[in-house]
Amino acid sequence: MVTHPRIRQKIEQVGSNYPNIYFMEPLSYLVTIFFATNANMIITDSGGLYTEAYLHETPCVTILRSVWLETTKGGWNQFVAPVADDMIAAVTRRKFDKTVRRDDFGDGNAYCRVVELLKEYFDDPSLHLY
């Protein structure tokens, strides 16, 4: 488990005998993506991290409410209140459907369409923008 420094302080206030929690310094974006892609599950209160989890097909429990309800499609993300029983229930009864199309945020090729539109706009098919 990777924890935010503020969460680490709260855990240490409660006690320090948690053998399954490993404290780490804050991670860079690329390292965070690596961990998010390879995790079995993510539990977060970060709006950015739960969308990354969704995009990388990592199940997630998010402790907040959000406008990105697309991430709940197929059960990939579940929003819960910051209540211990709700969080534990969400983590233990995780069911997600890997067959659900998860293309709500596009197909990853928007840049190609933008380049084609710019070529048309400038009327120059030899224009290279990438």
Helices and strands as residue ranges (DSSP letters): H 5-14, H 29-38, E 42-44, H 47-55, E 60-62, G 69-75, E 77-79, H 84-92, H 110-122
